[in-house]
Amino acid sequence: MSTTEAKITEEYPPVRTGGSLLLAWRTNSKHILIVGGGEVACGRVLKALEADARVTLICPEEGLHPELKFRISNDQIYKYINREFDPIDLEEDIDMVLTAIDDPIKSKEIYELSKEKKLPINVADVPSLCDFYFMSEHRDGPLQIAVSTNGQGPKLANIIRRHISENLPNGVGEAINKVGHLRQNIRKIDSDYKSSSKRMQWMSKICEDWSIEDLKRLDDNVIEALLPYYEKRVIPSFNTIKQETFLSDKLEEATKEMNIEEDEHKETKKGQLILVGAGPGDPSLLTQKAIEALSNADLVVSDLLVPKEIFSVVKCETRFALAKSGSQKSVKSDESQKEIQHCCLEGLEKGKNVVRLKIGDPFLFGRGGEEVSFFKKKGFEVNVVPGISSALSAPMSANVPVTHRGLSDQVLIITGQGTQGKLPQVPQYHDMRTTVVLMAVGKAKELSKELLNNNYPDDLPAVFVENGNRPNERIIRATVATLGEMVEKECVVAPSTLIIGRAVNALLE
Ligand SMILES: C[S@@+](CC[C@H](N)C(=O)[O-])C[C@H]1O[C@@H](n2cnc3c(N)ncnc32)[C@H](O)[C@@H]1O
């Protein structure tokens, strides 16, 4: 190796191959075609919308996730096509294709067709069919931090991203907005393209010398006082600017006030969490307290089971918690439970009033208790607003009095999906008891066997109330022996409540 070559090797960065070219793709008003309707498609749609893209979504309606239905009915989707993908869909003026379907053959076909048209494409979960990957992202106003593991460990990317975001100073997004404003002002007083490097150097220096707290205070007065320093290529300290301006006294006062406010904020003005029961899904069954909490919230973190009609009173950002995929969509995985808690914490730490919205009543099979102790341990105040539980409203909607003289003098409420998805222990049959089962759809067959083993009569009446108290409510009648059969035959879906006992037929004509 010659001396010159050796020098180059030392002076220039080594090439670490095998990475991806990390770019921020500006997709505002670009047309993105998304094929799929599940949880992954939800994530893709959200990312595309947040990047101001026009989204065309293709998926038969029966496969659509509630979040996507919500976005379609709220006109967030540019065009929704209610069917499977057809090659003709690529004839439109498309800029990018994203697929999130469970059919590898169809995915490959879409990939090949897109490649023929030289369209960039990402096939979810198949790195070899991706021109680009999605990254785990943190967003705060104009700030976007993305972490990629180049398809090796998306979960790890999430953990790393969370770690980074938790360690960022408060209000970085706000500071970036202010810096952007200063930059525009500098351009106004010196728009010459030859000054580009002078502008860049001065802006870089101020970002290095001023703290995030100082940058957050870059209001119009401070910017006005700063501009003459640009001409002199000098970076004054924030204190110098404060002292120099004719507003110095006022500014000082304001700054002091801000400091006091911030100190107070640090000690007492932390965000508050209210766990709110949304009732079974009919907005007129929301309590007055729930409406108040929802309309005053800064952030609502909601279960997916809560239907869109409930959100008419919400004026702030709403985030949805993803349910575990599978037949029982109403059961949240531990993973999504963690995501929810993290989402709420983020808001609380920014001093927001966070509403954690749950279907029915928060303390009845809603993991509400767990959430209260989690947030209390983290030092946040938690209030709980009860909701009308489906355990009582669904029977009523099916005209079943859960207690009825001579037929039932007690009610048992159980879940079909106990810890680790197991049925809980069912007590022996009692002919004066009504049994209400939540989350029973996926477990109907197993439950029927368990009840029969516990001496429940095989012809004891039972009724499924699907989407109780909602416009699409369905009542499906069965007996203890036919629970599984009726779920299959009538395609009963969640959310459904099952009521079993002699009281079921009490009010039948
Ligand atoms: C995770 S549990 C939550 C229960 C909720 N905390 C409550 O008090 O109603 C979800 C289950 O509630 C029941 N559920 C919720 N909303 C319902 C509705 N509108 N109609 C029938 N059942 C419903 C279903 O059994 C569903 O699987």
PDBQT file of the ligand as one rigid body, heavy atoms in Angstrom, charges set to zero:
ROOT
HETATM    1  C1  LIG A 601     -62.559  -7.147  27.207  1.00  0.00    +0.000 C 
HETATM    2  S1  LIG A 601     -64.235  -7.414  27.599  1.00  0.00    +0.000 S 
HETATM    3  C2  LIG A 601     -64.634  -5.874  28.259  1.00  0.00    +0.000 C 
HETATM    4  C3  LIG A 601     -65.913  -5.857  29.024  1.00  0.00    +0.000 C 
HETATM    5  C4  LIG A 601     -66.295  -4.462  29.428  1.00  0.00    +0.000 C 
HETATM    6  N1  LIG A 601     -65.369  -3.946  30.392  1.00  0.00    +0.000 N 
HETATM    7  C5  LIG A 601     -67.707  -4.337  29.935  1.00  0.00    +0.000 C 
HETATM    8  O1  LIG A 601     -67.895  -4.052  31.109  1.00  0.00    +0.000 OA
HETATM    9  O2  LIG A 601     -68.606  -4.504  29.128  1.00  0.00    +0.000 OA
HETATM   10  C6  LIG A 601     -64.946  -7.384  26.016  1.00  0.00    +0.000 C 
HETATM   11  C7  LIG A 601     -66.231  -8.145  25.997  1.00  0.00    +0.000 C 
HETATM   12  O3  LIG A 601     -67.298  -7.332  26.423  1.00  0.00    +0.000 OA
HETATM   13  C8  LIG A 601     -68.477  -7.744  25.784  1.00  0.00    +0.000 C 
HETATM   14  N2  LIG A 601     -69.033  -6.586  25.063  1.00  0.00    +0.000 N 
HETATM   15  C9  LIG A 601     -68.535  -5.353  24.978  1.00  0.00    +0.000 A 
HETATM   16  N3  LIG A 601     -69.360  -4.554  24.269  1.00  0.00    +0.000 NA
HETATM   17  C10 LIG A 601     -70.395  -5.307  23.890  1.00  0.00    +0.000 A 
HETATM   18  C11 LIG A 601     -71.570  -5.061  23.136  1.00  0.00    +0.000 A 
HETATM   19  N4  LIG A 601     -71.830  -3.855  22.635  1.00  0.00    +0.000 N 
HETATM   20  N5  LIG A 601     -72.428  -6.097  22.943  1.00  0.00    +0.000 NA
HETATM   21  C12 LIG A 601     -72.184  -7.309  23.456  1.00  0.00    +0.000 A 
HETATM   22  N6  LIG A 601     -71.099  -7.598  24.184  1.00  0.00    +0.000 NA
HETATM   23  C13 LIG A 601     -70.212  -6.616  24.396  1.00  0.00    +0.000 A 
HETATM   24  C14 LIG A 601     -68.107  -8.865  24.842  1.00  0.00    +0.000 C 
HETATM   25  O4  LIG A 601     -68.288 -10.081  25.520  1.00  0.00    +0.000 OA
HETATM   26  C15 LIG A 601     -66.645  -8.582  24.608  1.00  0.00    +0.000 C 
HETATM   27  O5  LIG A 601     -65.985  -9.742  24.179  1.00  0.00    +0.000 OA
ENDROOT
TORSDOF 0
